[in-house]
Amino acid sequence: MEAEKKSSAVSDVGAWAMNIVSSVGIIMANKQLMSANGYAFSFATTLTGFHFAVTALVGLVSNATGYSSSKHVPLWELFWFSIVANMSITGMNFSLMLNSVGFYQISKLSMIPVVCVMEWILHNKHYTKEVKIAVVVVVIGVGVCTVTDVKVNLKGFLCACIAVLSTSLQQITIGSLQKKYSIGSFELLSKTAPIQALSLLVLGPFIDYYLSDNSLLNYKMSYGAILFILLSCALAVFCNVSQYLCIGRFSAVSFQVLGHMKTVCVLTLGWLLFDSELTLKNISGMILAVVGMVIYSWAVEVEKQSSMKTNINVKNSLTEEEIRLLKEGRESNPVKDIELGETKG
């Protein structure tokens, strides 16, 4: 039993580590690929289509070689999930284009309470006081780190609302689909990736043209750009797989809270690799965010231990009751010899 717990803990840490490393890595790679000082590849939606195309290819090879199995999930549910996921990607891109960086960061922070409310409405999930306090601390800490100027306009506000709602719903749906159909994270991803890849590669160039006024057909591809696109796609496979793994193992709220560790890592690496400014405000916010994550981890563990104790107590009380009833039944009803049909003394 102890060995299973240790193995599960190692798997959990591995899933989080894969998600953080791949997410931070893909941000660094995309920064070099998309920045004006890099390769100026300003086609974010199309690039996401490339990501899912490579992920779909990996899933196809995995299924063909027997490395992973394919369980049945209704096609309409896969389409529904893909629509929500693509709305999330497109909404985030539009939100970033139409809003200030400050409001964009606030909209991302709002996903934690939105996920909490959605899980409460859809799954009747409740949270302890400690978990709520930890969430507030993390939100404040990351807010201090990242939020600068805050300017709002109606179109940008609507896009941000669509992005937040669709992203939150996407993350909750991943977990519910895995539990509903007892399907692994990679198997679910390999089923949804082809649909997302096809739709994003068809619509992506048009969306990117609207966002950047640049046509993909006019972009001059270089060997360096191709190398970073391939690197971005490779990291995206690990990022997508680890996201499904994390949400399947934990909850959408846990994924959002602990996922803000990536923000801290990105700020730190930006300062180390790209000469980004790191002020006292950033540092204090990062420290507060890390404290909030530690509190959250502790609160979730306390809640888990409390739940286990409650289950054990309920089990024990039921067992004692069963024993009492059995004793009473034995005293009031003497055992009969089946063969002789006589009552034994």
VEXDREN-330683 format. One record per residue (C-alpha): residue in three letters; x, y, z. Coordinates in Angstrom, 3 decimals. Example, Ala and Ser with C-alpha at 12.3 -4.5 7.8 and 13.67 -1.06 7.14 Angstrom:
<nodes>
+-----+----------+----------+----------+
!  aa !     east !    north !       up !
+-----+----------+----------+----------+
! ALA !   12.300 !   -4.500 !    7.800 !
! SER !   13.670 !   -1.060 !    7.140 !
+-----+----------+----------+----------+
</nodes>
This chain:
<nodes>
+-----+----------+----------+----------+
!  aa !     east !    north !       up !
+-----+----------+----------+----------+
! MET !    0.000 !    0.000 !    0.000 !
! GLU !    2.815 !    2.378 !    0.934 !
! ALA !    4.645 !    1.493 !   -2.291 !
! GLU !    1.519 !    2.338 !   -4.320 !
! LYS !    1.182 !    5.711 !   -2.558 !
! LYS !    4.850 !    6.532 !   -3.228 !
! SER !    4.502 !    5.478 !   -6.875 !
! SER !    1.373 !    7.643 !   -7.227 !
! ALA !    3.132 !   10.624 !   -5.618 !
! VAL !    6.103 !   10.240 !   -7.988 !
! SER !    3.708 !   10.089 !  -10.970 !
! ASP !    1.898 !   13.231 !   -9.759 !
! VAL !    5.169 !   15.151 !   -9.373 !
! GLY !    6.309 !   13.900 !  -12.792 !
! ALA !    3.104 !   15.106 !  -14.450 !
! TRP !    3.423 !   18.570 !  -12.860 !
! ALA !    7.130 !   18.785 !  -13.725 !
! MET !    6.451 !   17.821 !  -17.354 !
! ASN !    3.708 !   20.445 !  -17.591 !
! ILE !    5.799 !   23.242 !  -16.063 !
! VAL !    8.976 !   22.462 !  -18.068 !
! SER !    7.134 !   22.022 !  -21.412 !
! SER !    4.881 !   25.077 !  -20.855 !
! VAL !    7.780 !   27.357 !  -19.926 !
! GLY !    9.876 !   25.890 !  -22.753 !
! ILE !    7.179 !   26.499 !  -25.365 !
! ILE !    6.728 !   30.099 !  -24.193 !
! MET !   10.472 !   30.715 !  -24.538 !
! ALA !   10.552 !   29.047 !  -27.994 !
! ASN !    7.477 !   30.976 !  -29.198 !
! LYS !    8.926 !   34.229 !  -27.889 !
! GLN !   11.983 !   33.720 !  -30.101 !
! LEU !    9.821 !   32.574 !  -33.032 !
! MET !    7.229 !   35.365 !  -32.874 !
! SER !    9.153 !   38.383 !  -31.609 !
! ALA !   10.322 !   41.094 !  -34.012 !
! ASN !   13.888 !   40.498 !  -32.824 !
! GLY !   13.495 !   36.776 !  -33.586 !
! TYR !   11.780 !   35.304 !  -36.647 !
! ALA !    8.621 !   37.488 !  -36.627 !
! PHE !    6.283 !   34.521 !  -37.188 !
! SER !    3.101 !   36.290 !  -36.074 !
! PHE !    0.613 !   33.491 !  -36.796 !
! ALA !   -0.311 !   32.194 !  -33.340 !
! THR !   -3.565 !   30.404 !  -34.268 !
! THR !   -2.004 !   28.631 !  -37.251 !
! LEU !    0.960 !   27.625 !  -35.085 !
! THR !   -1.494 !   26.083 !  -32.608 !
! GLY !   -2.953 !   24.130 !  -35.546 !
! PHE !    0.566 !   22.802 !  -36.271 !
! HIS !    0.849 !   21.817 !  -32.592 !
! PHE !   -2.333 !   19.738 !  -32.693 !
! ALA !   -1.429 !   18.232 !  -36.081 !
! VAL !    1.849 !   16.881 !  -34.658 !
! THR !    0.032 !   15.720 !  -31.501 !
! ALA !   -2.552 !   13.907 !  -33.664 !
! LEU !    0.255 !   12.264 !  -35.665 !
! VAL !    1.955 !   11.046 !  -32.463 !
! GLY !   -1.396 !    9.659 !  -31.247 !
! LEU !   -1.980 !    7.884 !  -34.583 !
! VAL !    1.469 !    6.243 !  -34.480 !
! SER !    0.966 !    5.285 !  -30.812 !
! ASN !   -2.379 !    3.582 !  -31.570 !
! ALA !   -0.987 !    1.862 !  -34.695 !
! THR !    1.968 !    0.401 !  -32.793 !
! GLY !   -0.229 !   -0.776 !  -29.919 !
! TYR !    1.426 !    1.491 !  -27.376 !
! SER !   -1.956 !    2.990 !  -26.486 !
! SER !   -5.503 !    1.673 !  -26.815 !
! SER !   -8.498 !    3.477 !  -28.249 !
! LYS !  -11.725 !    3.537 !  -26.222 !
! HIS !  -15.071 !    4.662 !  -27.600 !
! VAL !  -16.130 !    8.245 !  -26.950 !
! PRO !  -19.248 !    9.562 !  -28.768 !
! LEU !  -18.293 !   11.734 !  -31.732 !
! TRP !  -20.650 !   14.544 !  -30.685 !
! GLU !  -18.838 !   14.868 !  -27.349 !
! LEU !  -15.467 !   15.075 !  -29.131 !
! PHE !  -16.856 !   17.781 !  -31.454 !
! TRP !  -18.339 !   19.658 !  -28.497 !
! PHE !  -15.047 !   19.571 !  -26.630 !
! SER !  -13.077 !   20.639 !  -29.754 !
! ILE !  -15.391 !   23.618 !  -30.314 !
! VAL !  -14.941 !   24.740 !  -26.685 !
! ALA !  -11.150 !   24.252 !  -26.877 !
! ASN !  -10.858 !   26.197 !  -30.151 !
! MET !  -13.023 !   29.000 !  -28.723 !
! SER !  -10.568 !   29.120 !  -25.819 !
! ILE !   -7.533 !   29.465 !  -28.117 !
! THR !   -9.153 !   32.014 !  -30.429 !
! GLY !  -10.665 !   33.964 !  -27.520 !
! MET !   -7.276 !   34.231 !  -25.801 !
! ASN !   -5.646 !   35.488 !  -29.006 !
! PHE !   -8.352 !   38.106 !  -29.550 !
! SER !   -8.263 !   39.113 !  -25.884 !
! LEU !   -4.510 !   39.676 !  -26.066 !
! MET !   -4.897 !   41.717 !  -29.260 !
! LEU !   -7.813 !   43.921 !  -28.123 !
! ASN !   -6.929 !   44.443 !  -24.433 !
! SER !   -4.009 !   45.863 !  -22.539 !
! VAL !   -1.519 !   43.398 !  -21.052 !
! GLY !   -2.804 !   44.287 !  -17.576 !
! PHE !   -6.435 !   43.436 !  -18.346 !
! TYR !   -5.349 !   40.283 !  -20.199 !
! GLN !   -3.533 !   39.099 !  -17.053 !
! ILE !   -6.545 !   39.929 !  -14.858 !
! SER !   -8.792 !   37.901 !  -17.171 !
! LYS !   -6.415 !   34.916 !  -16.860 !
! LEU !   -6.414 !   35.249 !  -13.069 !
! SER !  -10.213 !   35.237 !  -13.034 !
! MET !  -10.182 !   31.662 !  -14.357 !
! ILE !   -9.571 !   30.269 !  -10.856 !
! PRO !  -12.804 !   31.623 !   -9.286 !
! VAL !  -14.690 !   30.918 !  -12.542 !
! VAL !  -13.542 !   27.260 !  -12.483 !
! CYS !  -14.559 !   27.046 !   -8.798 !
! VAL !  -18.057 !   28.391 !   -9.557 !
! MET !  -18.445 !   26.132 !  -12.623 !
! GLU !  -17.435 !   23.022 !  -10.671 !
! TRP !  -19.899 !   24.014 !   -7.941 !
! ILE !  -22.718 !   24.447 !  -10.504 !
! LEU !  -21.913 !   21.430 !  -12.710 !
! HIS !  -20.568 !   18.935 !  -10.150 !
! ASN !  -21.845 !   20.310 !   -6.825 !
! LYS !  -18.265 !   20.583 !   -5.578 !
! HIS !  -17.539 !   22.479 !   -2.353 !
! TYR !  -14.262 !   23.958 !   -1.076 !
! THR !  -12.904 !   24.395 !    2.439 !
! LYS !  -12.094 !   27.777 !    3.959 !
! GLU !   -8.346 !   27.014 !    3.747 !
! VAL !   -8.545 !   26.261 !    0.021 !
! LYS !  -10.449 !   29.519 !   -0.615 !
! ILE !   -7.844 !   31.531 !    1.346 !
! ALA !   -5.007 !   29.867 !   -0.614 !
! VAL !   -6.694 !   30.673 !   -3.940 !
! VAL !   -7.057 !   34.348 !   -2.929 !
! VAL !   -3.372 !   34.522 !   -1.893 !
! VAL !   -2.233 !   32.995 !   -5.210 !
! VAL !   -4.433 !   35.360 !   -7.245 !
! ILE !   -3.116 !   38.413 !   -5.362 !
! GLY !    0.503 !   37.238 !   -5.678 !
! VAL !    0.335 !   36.555 !   -9.424 !
! GLY !   -1.619 !   39.792 !   -9.873 !
! VAL !    1.156 !   41.788 !   -8.183 !
! CYS !    3.701 !   39.985 !  -10.407 !
! THR !    2.035 !   40.532 !  -13.744 !
! VAL !   -0.652 !   43.198 !  -13.801 !
! THR !    0.551 !   46.580 !  -15.065 !
! ASP !   -1.690 !   48.991 !  -16.978 !
! VAL !   -5.399 !   48.140 !  -17.079 !
! LYS !   -7.466 !   49.491 !  -19.976 !
! VAL !  -10.847 !   48.043 !  -20.918 !
! ASN !  -13.009 !   48.336 !  -24.037 !
! LEU !  -16.327 !   46.642 !  -24.782 !
! LYS !  -15.115 !   44.402 !  -27.631 !
! GLY !  -12.039 !   43.351 !  -25.676 !
! PHE !  -14.120 !   42.702 !  -22.556 !
! LEU !  -16.512 !   40.405 !  -24.467 !
! CYS !  -13.575 !   38.474 !  -26.010 !
! ALA !  -11.994 !   38.108 !  -22.556 !
! CYS !  -15.283 !   36.760 !  -21.136 !
! ILE !  -15.565 !   34.202 !  -23.966 !
! ALA !  -11.909 !   33.191 !  -23.465 !
! VAL !  -12.234 !   32.760 !  -19.692 !
! LEU !  -15.536 !   30.838 !  -19.823 !
! SER !  -14.444 !   28.522 !  -22.670 !
! THR !  -11.003 !   27.825 !  -21.146 !
! SER !  -12.538 !   27.052 !  -17.740 !
! LEU !  -15.174 !   24.803 !  -19.305 !
! GLN !  -12.503 !   23.053 !  -21.397 !
! GLN !  -10.419 !   22.197 !  -18.335 !
! ILE !  -13.430 !   20.883 !  -16.405 !
! THR !  -14.595 !   18.844 !  -19.431 !
! ILE !  -11.194 !   17.125 !  -19.769 !
! GLY !  -11.500 !   15.699 !  -16.269 !
! SER !  -15.179 !   14.753 !  -16.594 !
! LEU !  -14.666 !   12.960 !  -19.953 !
! GLN !  -11.749 !   10.953 !  -18.555 !
! LYS !  -13.830 !    9.824 !  -15.573 !
! LYS !  -17.019 !    9.260 !  -17.571 !
! TYR !  -15.444 !    6.964 !  -20.187 !
! SER !  -12.516 !    5.641 !  -18.076 !
! ILE !  -10.175 !    6.860 !  -20.769 !
! GLY !   -6.525 !    7.800 !  -20.332 !
! SER !   -5.266 !   11.331 !  -20.884 !
! PHE !   -3.248 !   10.492 !  -23.989 !
! GLU !   -6.098 !    8.470 !  -25.546 !
! LEU !   -8.521 !   11.377 !  -25.089 !
! LEU !   -5.982 !   13.826 !  -26.513 !
! SER !   -5.327 !   11.618 !  -29.556 !
! LYS !   -9.092 !   11.618 !  -30.288 !
! THR !   -9.618 !   15.388 !  -29.996 !
! ALA !   -6.311 !   16.554 !  -31.555 !
! PRO !   -7.194 !   15.690 !  -35.220 !
! ILE !  -10.490 !   17.629 !  -35.019 !
! GLN !   -8.766 !   20.652 !  -33.449 !
! ALA !   -5.848 !   20.486 !  -35.906 !
! LEU !   -8.107 !   20.395 !  -38.967 !
! SER !  -10.331 !   23.265 !  -37.815 !
! LEU !   -7.419 !   25.469 !  -36.681 !
! LEU !   -5.373 !   24.897 !  -39.850 !
! VAL !   -8.404 !   25.807 !  -41.994 !
! LEU !   -9.538 !   28.858 !  -39.989 !
! GLY !   -6.197 !   29.823 !  -38.416 !
! PRO !   -4.658 !   31.764 !  -41.342 !
! PHE !   -7.812 !   33.920 !  -41.639 !
! ILE !   -7.913 !   34.613 !  -37.893 !
! ASP !   -4.200 !   35.459 !  -37.873 !
! TYR !   -4.621 !   37.778 !  -40.852 !
! TYR !   -7.341 !   39.628 !  -38.939 !
! LEU !   -5.167 !   39.790 !  -35.830 !
! SER !   -1.867 !   40.850 !  -37.417 !
! ASP !   -2.673 !   42.109 !  -40.952 !
! ASN !   -0.020 !   39.670 !  -42.192 !
! SER !   -0.661 !   36.813 !  -44.606 !
! LEU !    0.981 !   33.447 !  -44.043 !
! LEU !    1.527 !   33.200 !  -47.825 !
! ASN !    3.743 !   36.301 !  -47.739 !
! TYR !    5.928 !   35.063 !  -44.882 !
! LYS !    9.496 !   34.182 !  -45.907 !
! MET !   10.313 !   30.932 !  -44.167 !
! SER !   13.913 !   30.435 !  -43.012 !
! TYR !   15.720 !   27.369 !  -41.657 !
! GLY !   15.829 !   29.013 !  -38.227 !
! ALA !   12.043 !   29.600 !  -38.250 !
! ILE !   11.411 !   25.986 !  -39.340 !
! LEU !   13.678 !   24.729 !  -36.533 !
! PHE !   11.809 !   26.763 !  -33.906 !
! ILE !    8.400 !   25.726 !  -35.321 !
! LEU !    9.450 !   22.071 !  -34.986 !
! LEU !   10.768 !   22.725 !  -31.460 !
! SER !    7.511 !   24.472 !  -30.550 !
! CYS !    5.481 !   21.528 !  -31.927 !
! ALA !    7.576 !   18.972 !  -30.020 !
! LEU !    7.158 !   20.908 !  -26.763 !
! ALA !    3.428 !   21.292 !  -27.497 !
! VAL !    2.999 !   17.495 !  -27.548 !
! PHE !    4.474 !   17.239 !  -24.039 !
! CYS !    2.512 !   20.309 !  -22.912 !
! ASN !   -0.823 !   18.933 !  -24.195 !
! VAL !   -0.221 !   15.442 !  -22.801 !
! SER !    0.866 !   16.778 !  -19.391 !
! GLN !   -2.155 !   19.117 !  -19.229 !
! TYR !   -4.541 !   16.188 !  -19.752 !
! LEU !   -2.508 !   14.110 !  -17.263 !
! CYS !   -2.642 !   16.821 !  -14.590 !
! ILE !   -6.354 !   17.535 !  -14.931 !
! GLY !   -7.108 !   13.790 !  -15.026 !
! ARG !   -5.133 !   13.240 !  -11.802 !
! PHE !   -6.147 !   16.402 !   -9.957 !
! SER !   -8.873 !   18.980 !  -10.589 !
! ALA !   -9.251 !   21.987 !  -12.855 !
! VAL !   -8.822 !   24.285 !   -9.834 !
! SER !   -5.585 !   22.579 !   -8.757 !
! PHE !   -4.328 !   22.845 !  -12.337 !
! GLN !   -5.040 !   26.576 !  -12.387 !
! VAL !   -3.534 !   27.299 !   -8.945 !
! LEU !   -0.340 !   25.291 !   -9.231 !
! GLY !   -0.120 !   26.200 !  -12.916 !
! HIS !    0.671 !   29.784 !  -11.895 !
! MET !    4.100 !   28.447 !  -10.944 !
! LYS !    4.690 !   28.692 !  -14.707 !
! THR !    4.128 !   32.459 !  -14.532 !
! VAL !    6.826 !   32.726 !  -11.870 !
! CYS !    9.200 !   30.596 !  -13.980 !
! VAL !    8.488 !   32.621 !  -17.144 !
! LEU !    9.193 !   35.921 !  -15.361 !
! THR !   12.440 !   34.555 !  -13.911 !
! LEU !   13.644 !   33.067 !  -17.224 !
! GLY !   12.627 !   36.232 !  -19.081 !
! TRP !   14.891 !   38.180 !  -16.728 !
! LEU !   17.760 !   35.666 !  -17.150 !
! LEU !   17.521 !   35.046 !  -20.918 !
! PHE !   15.832 !   38.097 !  -22.465 !
! ASP !   16.952 !   40.923 !  -20.154 !
! SER !   13.378 !   41.553 !  -19.003 !
! GLU !   12.992 !   43.924 !  -16.065 !
! LEU !   12.522 !   42.237 !  -12.671 !
! THR !   11.443 !   44.767 !  -10.065 !
! LEU !   10.860 !   44.539 !   -6.318 !
! LYS !    7.121 !   44.428 !   -7.123 !
! ASN !    7.651 !   41.331 !   -9.327 !
! ILE !    9.778 !   39.590 !   -6.703 !
! SER !    7.344 !   40.292 !   -3.838 !
! GLY !    4.438 !   39.086 !   -6.002 !
! MET !    6.288 !   35.886 !   -6.894 !
! ILE !    7.050 !   35.172 !   -3.236 !
! LEU !    3.387 !   35.753 !   -2.313 !
! ALA !    2.252 !   33.472 !   -5.160 !
! VAL !    4.604 !   30.678 !   -4.055 !
! VAL !    3.360 !   31.039 !   -0.444 !
! GLY !   -0.211 !   30.761 !   -1.731 !
! MET !    0.660 !   27.600 !   -3.691 !
! VAL !    2.237 !   26.048 !   -0.598 !
! ILE !   -0.882 !   26.921 !    1.456 !
! TYR !   -3.094 !   25.471 !   -1.290 !
! SER !   -1.121 !   22.195 !   -1.390 !
! TRP !   -1.338 !   21.936 !    2.409 !
! ALA !   -5.087 !   22.731 !    2.429 !
! VAL !   -5.826 !   20.104 !   -0.252 !
! GLU !   -3.804 !   17.494 !    1.675 !
! VAL !   -5.644 !   18.326 !    4.932 !
! GLU !   -8.981 !   18.038 !    3.098 !
! LYS !   -7.918 !   14.679 !    1.646 !
! GLN !   -6.838 !   13.328 !    5.054 !
! SER !  -10.085 !   14.546 !    6.643 !
! SER !  -12.108 !   12.850 !    3.909 !
! MET !  -10.193 !    9.587 !    4.403 !
! LYS !  -10.806 !    9.670 !    8.184 !
! THR !  -14.521 !   10.285 !    7.627 !
! ASN !  -14.733 !    7.323 !    5.237 !
! ILE !  -12.876 !    5.068 !    7.703 !
! ASN !  -15.172 !    6.114 !   10.572 !
! VAL !  -18.274 !    5.495 !    8.457 !
! LYS !  -16.923 !    2.105 !    7.399 !
! ASN !  -16.086 !    1.114 !   10.978 !
! SER !  -19.478 !    2.189 !   12.313 !
! LEU !  -21.246 !    0.212 !    9.613 !
! THR !  -19.155 !   -2.846 !   10.381 !
! GLU !  -19.953 !   -2.631 !   14.107 !
! GLU !  -23.647 !   -2.281 !   13.321 !
! GLU !  -23.511 !   -5.306 !   11.036 !
! ILE !  -21.771 !   -7.333 !   13.761 !
! ARG !  -24.404 !   -6.305 !   16.345 !
! LEU !  -27.258 !   -7.260 !   13.997 !
! LEU !  -25.622 !  -10.584 !   13.198 !
! LYS !  -25.225 !  -11.352 !   16.924 !
! GLU !  -28.850 !  -10.456 !   17.646 !
! GLY !  -29.983 !  -12.559 !   14.718 !
! ARG !  -27.967 !  -15.548 !   15.864 !
! GLU !  -29.324 !  -15.335 !   19.430 !
! SER !  -32.960 !  -15.048 !   18.362 !
! ASN !  -32.801 !  -17.604 !   15.506 !
! PRO !  -31.176 !  -20.945 !   16.417 !
! VAL !  -29.229 !  -22.611 !   13.629 !
! LYS !  -30.921 !  -25.618 !   12.017 !
! ASP !  -29.273 !  -28.740 !   10.727 !
! ILE !  -30.171 !  -28.797 !    7.049 !
! GLU !  -29.713 !  -32.542 !    6.584 !
! LEU !  -31.708 !  -33.675 !    9.651 !
! GLY !  -34.138 !  -30.764 !    9.778 !
! GLU !  -33.549 !  -30.530 !   13.506 !
! THR !  -32.544 !  -27.660 !   15.721 !
! LYS !  -29.042 !  -27.932 !   17.170 !
! GLY !  -28.619 !  -27.233 !   20.868 !
+-----+----------+----------+----------+
</nodes>
